[in-house]
Amino acid sequence: MDKPSVGELTPPDRTLLGPGPSDVHPRVLRSMSTPLVGHLDPSFIEIMDDVQELLRYTFRTENQWTIPVSGTGSASMETAFANLTRPGDTVLVPGNGYFGERMASMVERAGGDPVFVDAPWGEPLDPDDVAAAFDEHQPDLFGFVHAETSTGVLQPNVSALTSVAHEHDALVIADCVTSLGGVELHVDEWDIDVAYSGPQKCLSCPPGASPLTLSDDAVERVFDRDSQVRSWYLDLTELGGYWGEERTYHHTAPITNVYALREALRLVAEEGIEERWARHEHLASGLKAGVEAMGLELNPEPEYWLPSLNAVRLPDGVEDEPIIDHLLSAYDIEIASGLGDLAGDILRIGCMGYSAQPRNILPLLAGLGEALDEQGADIDTGAGIRAAMDSFELDG
Ligand SMILES: Cc1ncc(COP(=O)(O)O)c(C=O)c1O
């Protein structure tokens, strides 16, 4: 066999304004080029402690069991569902977006029976519908998506949802992949039992070590199981040896990703979590003002607007692909199309972490306007850019 001739790695210099990943903060990138220590090195144990403390701050929780799971957001998600679901459990999951389906699939693999509470894609769950689903199915667990990346919907009334579940003695698992570090989230105050996330969205960190937090009740449920968790790798009763008091080997942690997460979370703590939520809202408000002044609309009702993921409705007769292609080829900007029930109807524009800056949003609006113009849409690009500049208070 000939030696492969593969050139040096030179990925294009993109601006990531899609549904994730977002642009990585330069300080996080720098942390990833620092030397490795062993995953049981005393210095790494300290780093693990730092990450846990910073994660508790970011999740707004006192939960002892707060760790990064090795793997992408789906790994922290599966850790939640695989450990909490016992064979034969009924688990209520949402039918209003892409990630409820993934929850259902994980529940089935864990031996549980998923049942759905529905709402149209583009709308949040209604607590009354959740209550009715509880009366009908008496589920043991309830999973919901706080920030649905497929629809750009922020679930309001989280406390109302968790109250319904707790009145029925069920535990709650919240998908916070697109909210953690960018959108208001209070794990303890809202009585969420398990919350998981990914680092590559509002934390502006590469994927690879994914946040997870469990309340004492959730931990008790995991350790009280009669049957083994069906995944060896994600079994929290085994992982506890590594992330708990003992610090014994389970698997080799993705050390560089843990460095990166530590730095990303340090940036959150330096800025302040409330200030960070406010900054995301301010920048996404500029984007929203811009697209609306151009003559476009966001798909969700204003009360459910998710600042970290903006679902922009395509005007009638306009196709998504040429717009996405134009932004990538002319501006090196990545955005994404709609999924599932909203495929072909929306564009998904992220406003997360280090990507969320006027210097990215203004060219995005320019390129979006050009591509829409090309397809004959009635768009006022200049008005959009002016509205965004006004919102960012960029006079000049
Ligand atoms: C809401 C939500 N949940 C779960 C995931 C899965 O995360 P990952 O793709 O990192 O495995 C994503 C990823 O985009 C997401 O947006």
The ligand as an ORCA input file, in Angstrom:
! r2SCAN-3c Opt
* xyz 0 1
  C     -31.264     20.633     22.126
  C     -30.160     19.669     21.815
  N     -30.085     18.510     22.486
  C     -29.114     17.609     22.237
  C     -28.143     17.838     21.275
  C     -27.087     16.809     21.020
  O     -25.807     17.301     21.191
  P     -24.553     16.789     20.335
  O     -24.842     17.059     18.901
  O     -23.421     17.596     20.901
  O     -24.380     15.338     20.607
  C     -28.182     19.024     20.545
  C     -27.183     19.312     19.491
  O     -27.320     20.180     18.697
  C     -29.214     19.957     20.829
  O     -29.283     21.110     20.151
*
